[in-house]
Amino acid sequence: MTPFFTVLVPTYNQASYLPSALVSLLTQSFNNWEAVVVNDGSSDETPAVMETYTHNDKRIKAFHKQNGGVATALNMGLQHARGEWIC
C-alpha cells in the first residue's frame, strides 16, 4: 500500500531527541504514513536508535550518508519517499 504521507526526518547527532520524534509519529491516530529517517553522518548513537525503531515498525525507513548538511539529508529522503504527500 502506498503511504499517504511521507515524513522526512533528517538527523545529525540527535540520539537523545530522535526517540521523541519517532514516538510522536507512532502515536498518531492516522496510520497510513512512512517515516524516512536520514542519518547525516552522526558520530553518536543515532544509528543504533534508528535501528531499534526500524526493527520495530516497518513504516520507519533508515538511510545513512556522510555528513553534508540538512539539505543533502532532505534530498536523500526525497529520493526514497513513496508517499502522496511529503512532510
Secondary structure by P-SEA (a helix, b strand, c coil): ccccbbbbbbbccccccaaaaaaaaaacccccccccccccccccaaaaaaaaaaaacccbbbbbbccccaaaaaaaaaaaccccccc
